[in-house]
Each structure stands twice: as C-alpha cells, then as structure tokens.
Amino acid sequence: MLVAFSVTPIGAGEDVGELVAEAVRVVRASGLPNRTDAMFTTVEGESWDEVMAVVKGAVEAVEARCGRVSLVLKADVRAGQGGRLDAKVATVERHLAP
C-alpha cells in the first residue's frame, strides 16, 4: 500500500520547515520506502498497521513541538504489490517518452 500524507503544524507561523522535518525524520527512520516532495511524503508498506504506525509517529513528533497538527492523507490500497513507489512514476514517464 502507498500512503501519501502531509503534516502541517497549526499555530507555528509561516516557517514550519523545522517542524515538518521532525515528521520526515520519523518516516526515514522507519526503514520503509518513502519519498518527500514539496507537498507530501509518500510511504510504501505491506499493511495498514505498518504504514499507519509511521504516519502516527510523524504526527506525534510534530505535535510534541507545537500542540496542534493538521493531517491530510491519501491511500492506495493494493495487496501484494511492492515497489510501487517507483513503478507508478516509471509508468507515467514511459508514456511521456517521445
């Protein structure tokens, strides 16, 4: 399964990069395949429990520093399909190639 999520500190002002980095630190420490871009962090795992534990940890890391957090989450649930973090992008790139 793939889960894309965004953790936004509430009430911490405009410069929230340091707080968001706390969430990304949790994701990277999880050992699960992941990618962070300007808007979301995507995590790939085998089960709800595995992936949601990472999301929960990321939220808690930010919440510990600011007290209030907004979470946006999107999931692509498909059993038995590993390596999709890169495969989905590769499929689109293949269709874009001249």
MIKE-150386 format. One line per field, with one value per residue: x, y, z of N, C-alpha, C, O in turn; residue number from 1; residue in three letters. Coordinates in Angstrom, 3 decimals, padded with zeros to 6 digits. Layout:
<rs>
npx [X / ...] .
npy [Y / ...] .
npz [Z / ...] .
capx [X / ...] .
capy [Y / ...] .
capz [Z / ...] .
cpx [X / ...] .
cpy [Y / ...] .
cpz [Z / ...] .
opx [X / ...] .
opy [Y / ...] .
opz [Z / ...] .
pos [NUM / ...] .
code [ALA / ...] .
</rs>
This chain:
<rs>
npx [000.838 / 000.372 / 000.808 / 000.195 / 000.929 / 000.445 / 001.691 / 000.846 / 001.928 / -000.038 / -000.569 / 002.063 / 003.261 / 004.575 / 006.990 / 007.598 / 009.299 / 011.287 / 009.746 / 008.248 / 010.322 / 010.776 / 008.712 / 009.375 / 011.790 / 010.990 / 009.657 / 011.771 / 013.403 / 011.913 / 012.509 / 010.955 / 010.202 / 010.215 / 009.288 / 009.772 / 008.250 / 007.524 / 004.964 / 003.889 / 004.618 / 005.332 / 004.768 / 005.597 / 004.287 / 003.559 / 001.227 / -001.726 / -001.313 / 001.487 / 002.146 / 000.451 / 001.397 / 003.766 / 002.819 / 001.339 / 003.422 / 004.861 / 003.036 / 002.789 / 005.390 / 005.538 / 003.414 / 004.339 / 005.990 / 004.434 / 001.741 / -000.696 / -001.912 / -002.455 / -003.584 / -003.376 / -004.314 / -003.836 / -004.571 / -003.458 / -004.571 / -003.479 / -002.985 / -000.058 / 001.617 / 004.560 / 007.168 / 005.915 / 006.172 / 008.146 / 007.488 / 004.976 / 005.487 / 007.393 / 005.848 / 004.220 / 006.228 / 007.189 / 005.064 / 005.221 / 007.554 / 009.229] .
npy [-001.175 / 002.255 / 005.324 / 008.650 / 011.542 / 014.607 / 016.642 / 019.327 / 021.838 / 023.653 / 026.986 / 027.671 / 029.610 / 030.905 / 029.773 / 026.640 / 024.595 / 023.391 / 022.043 / 020.312 / 018.772 / 017.145 / 015.279 / 014.046 / 012.946 / 010.858 / 009.224 / 008.490 / 007.107 / 004.859 / 002.907 / 002.066 / 002.193 / 005.447 / 008.778 / 012.228 / 015.231 / 018.591 / 018.912 / 016.536 / 013.522 / 010.287 / 006.969 / 003.542 / 000.391 / -002.904 / -003.330 / -001.932 / -001.451 / -001.262 / 000.957 / 002.999 / 003.252 / 004.595 / 007.026 / 007.930 / 008.218 / 010.272 / 012.396 / 012.653 / 013.433 / 016.034 / 017.209 / 017.177 / 019.335 / 021.544 / 021.358 / 021.377 / 019.855 / 019.479 / 016.913 / 015.497 / 012.859 / 010.327 / 007.204 / 004.352 / 001.348 / -001.800 / -005.062 / -007.135 / -005.863 / -004.718 / -002.198 / -000.114 / 002.579 / 003.616 / 002.372 / 003.301 / 005.942 / 005.490 / 004.270 / 006.385 / 008.112 / 006.527 / 006.680 / 009.340 / 009.577 / 010.316] .
npz [000.000 / -000.643 / 000.989 / 000.960 / 002.666 / 004.473 / 006.946 / 008.861 / 010.934 / 013.199 / 014.082 / 014.334 / 012.880 / 009.717 / 008.817 / 008.834 / 008.337 / 009.982 / 011.874 / 010.244 / 009.321 / 011.509 / 011.308 / 008.875 / 009.580 / 011.273 / 009.413 / 007.679 / 009.460 / 009.816 / 007.967 / 005.876 / 002.351 / 000.990 / -000.041 / -000.206 / -001.189 / -002.255 / -001.210 / -000.077 / 001.785 / 000.828 / 001.716 / 001.519 / 002.269 / 003.625 / 005.085 / 006.693 / 009.439 / 009.640 / 007.970 / 008.956 / 011.555 / 011.141 / 010.071 / 012.283 / 014.164 / 012.926 / 013.028 / 015.810 / 016.472 / 015.441 / 016.775 / 019.392 / 019.435 / 018.750 / 019.492 / 018.012 / 015.069 / 011.591 / 009.467 / 006.309 / 004.277 / 001.851 / 000.465 / -001.370 / -001.708 / -002.198 / -002.242 / -002.086 / -003.902 / -004.188 / -004.454 / -005.741 / -005.341 / -006.970 / -009.404 / -010.308 / -011.057 / -013.021 / -014.990 / -015.898 / -016.848 / -018.931 / -020.718 / -021.378 / -022.766 / -025.850] .
capx [000.000 / 001.031 / 000.107 / 000.754 / 000.363 / 001.020 / 001.529 / 001.019 / 001.829 / -001.006 / -000.224 / 003.517 / 003.753 / 004.744 / 008.199 / 007.361 / 010.211 / 011.958 / 008.768 / 007.943 / 011.491 / 010.599 / 007.857 / 010.144 / 012.795 / 010.306 / 009.425 / 013.042 / 013.882 / 011.069 / 013.075 / 010.051 / 010.446 / 009.495 / 009.723 / 009.207 / 008.324 / 007.149 / 003.639 / 003.535 / 005.551 / 004.683 / 005.373 / 005.117 / 004.401 / 002.778 / -000.038 / -002.243 / -000.661 / 002.872 / 002.199 / -000.205 / 002.275 / 004.710 / 002.063 / 001.049 / 004.670 / 005.191 / 002.122 / 003.145 / 006.655 / 005.234 / 002.516 / 005.153 / 006.654 / 003.556 / 000.460 / -001.831 / -001.421 / -003.412 / -003.107 / -004.062 / -003.831 / -004.427 / -004.023 / -003.684 / -004.524 / -003.394 / -002.203 / 000.906 / 002.266 / 005.678 / 007.921 / 005.034 / 006.599 / 008.877 / 006.865 / 003.879 / 006.095 / 008.038 / 004.797 / 003.854 / 007.382 / 007.234 / 004.041 / 005.643 / 008.749 / 008.937] .
capy [000.000 / 003.566 / 006.367 / 009.994 / 012.358 / 015.913 / 017.056 / 020.776 / 022.399 / 024.750 / 027.994 / 027.765 / 030.634 / 030.543 / 028.989 / 025.402 / 023.572 / 022.679 / 021.132 / 019.281 / 017.886 / 016.146 / 014.232 / 013.340 / 012.169 / 009.629 / 008.402 / 007.935 / 006.146 / 003.662 / 001.920 / 001.802 / 003.033 / 006.708 / 009.911 / 013.503 / 016.316 / 019.889 / 018.915 / 015.291 / 012.419 / 009.028 / 005.810 / 002.275 / -000.705 / -004.111 / -003.397 / -000.724 / -001.247 / -000.848 / 002.310 / 003.960 / 003.485 / 005.630 / 008.282 / 008.331 / 008.696 / 011.563 / 013.389 / 012.843 / 014.169 / 017.450 / 017.620 / 017.382 / 020.642 / 022.687 / 021.189 / 021.171 / 019.390 / 019.085 / 015.769 / 015.145 / 011.524 / 009.632 / 005.854 / 003.456 / 000.048 / -002.885 / -006.131 / -007.899 / -005.077 / -003.926 / -001.426 / 000.775 / 003.966 / 003.973 / 001.801 / 004.144 / 007.089 / 004.981 / 004.045 / 007.696 / 008.577 / 005.741 / 007.224 / 010.681 / 009.491 / 010.510] .
capz [000.000 / -000.641 / 001.717 / 000.832 / 003.730 / 004.761 / 008.331 / 008.945 / 012.272 / 013.285 / 015.076 / 014.454 / 011.970 / 008.309 / 008.605 / 009.575 / 007.824 / 011.071 / 012.466 / 009.255 / 009.298 / 012.574 / 010.740 / 007.847 / 010.305 / 011.718 / 008.216 / 007.210 / 010.463 / 009.771 / 007.063 / 004.760 / 001.182 / 001.120 / -000.862 / 000.233 / -002.159 / -001.699 / -000.604 / 000.606 / 001.959 / 000.479 / 002.362 / 000.997 / 003.219 / 003.367 / 005.823 / 007.334 / 010.737 / 009.409 / 007.406 / 009.839 / 012.700 / 010.717 / 009.997 / 013.663 / 014.750 / 012.315 / 013.604 / 017.218 / 016.542 / 015.219 / 017.858 / 020.591 / 019.338 / 018.508 / 020.161 / 017.114 / 013.775 / 010.562 / 008.704 / 005.069 / 003.947 / 000.710 / 000.430 / -002.494 / -001.051 / -003.180 / -001.628 / -002.853 / -004.949 / -003.693 / -005.429 / -006.493 / -005.160 / -008.193 / -010.600 / -010.801 / -011.731 / -014.243 / -015.992 / -016.460 / -017.633 / -020.169 / -021.613 / -021.772 / -023.618 / -027.281] .
cpx [000.878 / 000.170 / 000.875 / 000.108 / 001.142 / 000.685 / 001.828 / 000.881 / 000.864 / -000.576 / 001.268 / 004.110 / 003.934 / 005.934 / 008.125 / 008.305 / 010.884 / 011.015 / 008.405 / 009.104 / 011.408 / 009.750 / 008.632 / 011.218 / 012.210 / 010.104 / 010.722 / 013.604 / 013.090 / 011.669 / 012.175 / 010.438 / 009.598 / 010.076 / 009.027 / 009.350 / 007.811 / 005.833 / 003.311 / 004.765 / 004.766 / 005.489 / 004.764 / 005.331 / 003.475 / 001.401 / -000.437 / -001.465 / 000.745 / 002.942 / 001.587 / 000.595 / 003.293 / 004.018 / 001.781 / 002.303 / 005.080 / 004.317 / 002.515 / 004.437 / 006.435 / 004.379 / 003.287 / 005.811 / 005.697 / 002.154 / -000.756 / -001.313 / -002.601 / -002.783 / -003.995 / -003.456 / -004.581 / -003.759 / -004.397 / -003.473 / -004.563 / -002.450 / -001.214 / 001.637 / 003.362 / 006.343 / 007.108 / 005.419 / 007.328 / 008.153 / 005.763 / 004.421 / 006.737 / 007.030 / 004.392 / 004.993 / 007.493 / 006.216 / 004.400 / 006.820 / 008.365 / 008.961] .
cpy [001.231 / 004.528 / 007.669 / 010.836 / 013.658 / 016.269 / 018.558 / 021.239 / 023.589 / 025.698 / 028.187 / 028.823 / 030.097 / 029.631 / 027.715 / 024.272 / 022.756 / 021.658 / 019.999 / 018.284 / 016.825 / 014.980 / 013.392 / 012.473 / 010.830 / 008.685 / 007.737 / 006.901 / 004.839 / 002.545 / 001.552 / 002.666 / 004.304 / 007.749 / 011.156 / 014.516 / 017.591 / 019.874 / 017.697 / 014.425 / 011.151 / 007.894 / 004.554 / 001.182 / -001.845 / -004.092 / -002.029 / -000.433 / -000.704 / 000.614 / 003.339 / 004.211 / 004.577 / 006.990 / 008.800 / 008.890 / 010.050 / 012.673 / 013.683 / 013.626 / 015.671 / 017.985 / 017.905 / 018.749 / 021.814 / 022.549 / 020.961 / 020.875 / 019.099 / 017.954 / 015.572 / 013.818 / 010.961 / 008.263 / 005.141 / 002.048 / -001.044 / -003.946 / -006.745 / -007.155 / -004.206 / -003.145 / -000.421 / 002.240 / 004.467 / 003.513 / 002.685 / 005.350 / 006.644 / 004.731 / 005.355 / 008.210 / 007.824 / 006.293 / 008.638 / 010.680 / 009.647 / 009.218] .
cpz [000.000 / 000.146 / 001.529 / 001.913 / 003.904 / 006.199 / 008.394 / 010.388 / 012.249 / 014.399 / 015.264 / 013.528 / 010.561 / 008.064 / 009.439 / 009.143 / 008.907 / 011.717 / 011.513 / 009.169 / 010.391 / 012.073 / 009.727 / 008.499 / 010.772 / 010.536 / 007.775 / 008.174 / 010.421 / 008.924 / 005.898 / 003.568 / 001.295 / 000.194 / -000.334 / -000.894 / -001.490 / -000.939 / 000.249 / 000.846 / 001.663 / 001.091 / 001.749 / 002.027 / 002.859 / 004.012 / 006.368 / 008.613 / 010.573 / 008.960 / 008.366 / 011.118 / 012.381 / 010.655 / 011.397 / 014.346 / 014.220 / 012.889 / 015.049 / 017.384 / 016.363 / 016.361 / 019.152 / 020.611 / 019.179 / 019.096 / 019.283 / 015.715 / 012.856 / 009.751 / 007.483 / 004.620 / 002.743 / 000.620 / -000.858 / -001.935 / -002.116 / -002.626 / -002.614 / -003.937 / -004.349 / -004.808 / -006.212 / -006.364 / -006.411 / -009.464 / -011.166 / -011.564 / -013.040 / -015.345 / -016.669 / -017.330 / -018.958 / -021.180 / -022.104 / -022.736 / -025.090 / -028.057] .
opx [001.972 / -001.051 / 002.047 / -001.114 / 002.311 / -000.473 / 002.916 / -000.170 / 000.953 / -000.262 / 001.698 / 005.331 / 003.508 / 005.879 / 008.533 / 008.122 / 011.036 / 011.429 / 008.270 / 008.885 / 011.918 / 010.039 / 008.545 / 011.516 / 012.867 / 010.352 / 010.746 / 014.216 / 013.551 / 011.372 / 012.589 / 010.955 / 008.420 / 011.201 / 007.830 / 010.421 / 007.686 / 005.605 / 002.537 / 005.800 / 003.667 / 006.716 / 003.562 / 006.417 / 002.701 / 000.492 / 000.377 / -001.016 / 001.149 / 003.708 / 002.143 / 000.480 / 003.640 / 004.561 / 001.965 / 002.241 / 005.588 / 004.806 / 002.566 / 004.573 / 007.062 / 004.607 / 002.905 / 006.150 / 006.076 / 001.440 / -001.753 / -000.402 / -003.615 / -001.607 / -005.217 / -002.235 / -005.799 / -002.535 / -005.503 / -002.341 / -005.549 / -001.240 / -001.490 / 002.228 / 003.104 / 006.099 / 007.563 / 005.028 / 007.137 / 008.204 / 005.632 / 003.874 / 006.638 / 007.327 / 004.241 / 004.753 / 007.847 / 006.504 / 003.915 / 007.056 / 007.314 / 008.736] .
opy [001.246 / 004.550 / 007.776 / 010.844 / 013.777 / 016.202 / 019.002 / 021.052 / 024.440 / 025.273 / 028.797 / 028.921 / 028.987 / 028.787 / 027.699 / 023.123 / 021.543 / 020.551 / 018.851 / 017.090 / 015.719 / 013.823 / 012.164 / 011.382 / 009.793 / 007.484 / 006.532 / 005.923 / 003.821 / 001.370 / 000.799 / 003.768 / 004.249 / 007.623 / 011.134 / 014.653 / 017.638 / 020.745 / 017.804 / 014.581 / 010.958 / 007.858 / 004.504 / 001.054 / -001.758 / -004.770 / -001.113 / 000.691 / 000.213 / 001.405 / 004.420 / 005.285 / 005.384 / 007.988 / 009.987 / 009.915 / 010.887 / 013.760 / 014.844 / 014.402 / 016.483 / 019.092 / 018.790 / 019.266 / 022.956 / 023.546 / 020.409 / 021.541 / 018.545 / 018.016 / 015.489 / 013.667 / 011.100 / 008.160 / 005.300 / 001.616 / -001.193 / -003.730 / -006.861 / -007.780 / -003.045 / -003.411 / 000.077 / 003.057 / 005.604 / 004.197 / 002.804 / 005.732 / 007.339 / 004.957 / 005.404 / 008.695 / 008.407 / 006.355 / 009.067 / 011.663 / 009.172 / 009.219] .
opz [000.564 / -000.007 / 001.890 / 002.059 / 003.536 / 006.613 / 008.029 / 011.001 / 011.364 / 015.511 / 016.243 / 013.404 / 010.244 / 007.170 / 010.601 / 009.544 / 008.761 / 012.062 / 011.936 / 008.966 / 010.216 / 012.380 / 009.735 / 008.012 / 010.674 / 010.647 / 007.526 / 007.746 / 010.937 / 009.140 / 005.017 / 003.754 / 001.648 / -000.291 / -000.050 / -001.485 / -000.266 / -000.099 / 001.200 / 000.199 / 002.182 / 001.000 / 001.489 / 002.593 / 001.906 / 003.534 / 006.487 / 008.838 / 011.288 / 009.510 / 008.562 / 011.708 / 013.243 / 011.129 / 011.668 / 015.024 / 014.967 / 013.198 / 015.456 / 018.330 / 017.044 / 016.851 / 019.917 / 021.676 / 019.436 / 019.190 / 019.748 / 015.225 / 013.282 / 009.390 / 007.602 / 004.585 / 002.633 / 000.689 / -001.374 / -001.720 / -002.838 / -002.558 / -003.808 / -004.818 / -004.030 / -005.985 / -007.241 / -007.198 / -006.842 / -010.486 / -012.384 / -012.599 / -014.051 / -016.518 / -017.890 / -018.436 / -019.983 / -022.375 / -023.151 / -023.439 / -025.522 / -029.267] .
pos [1 / 2 / 3 / 4 / 5 / 6 / 7 / 8 / 9 / 10 / 11 / 12 / 13 / 14 / 15 / 16 / 17 / 18 / 19 / 20 / 21 / 22 / 23 / 24 / 25 / 26 / 27 / 28 / 29 / 30 / 31 / 32 / 33 / 34 / 35 / 36 / 37 / 38 / 39 / 40 / 41 / 42 / 43 / 44 / 45 / 46 / 47 / 48 / 49 / 50 / 51 / 52 / 53 / 54 / 55 / 56 / 57 / 58 / 59 / 60 / 61 / 62 / 63 / 64 / 65 / 66 / 67 / 68 / 69 / 70 / 71 / 72 / 73 / 74 / 75 / 76 / 77 / 78 / 79 / 80 / 81 / 82 / 83 / 84 / 85 / 86 / 87 / 88 / 89 / 90 / 91 / 92 / 93 / 94 / 95 / 96 / 97 / 98] .
code [MET / LEU / VAL / ALA / PHE / SER / VAL / THR / PRO / ILE / GLY / ALA / GLY / GLU / ASP / VAL / GLY / GLU / LEU / VAL / ALA / GLU / ALA / VAL / ARG / VAL / VAL / ARG / ALA / SER / GLY / LEU / PRO / ASN / ARG / THR / ASP / ALA / MET / PHE / THR / THR / VAL / GLU / GLY / GLU / SER / TRP / ASP / GLU / VAL / MET / ALA / VAL / VAL / LYS / GLY / ALA / VAL / GLU / ALA / VAL / GLU / ALA / ARG / CYS / GLY / ARG / VAL / SER / LEU / VAL / LEU / LYS / ALA / ASP / VAL / ARG / ALA / GLY / GLN / GLY / GLY / ARG / LEU / ASP / ALA / LYS / VAL / ALA / THR / VAL / GLU / ARG / HIS / LEU / ALA / PRO] .
</rs>
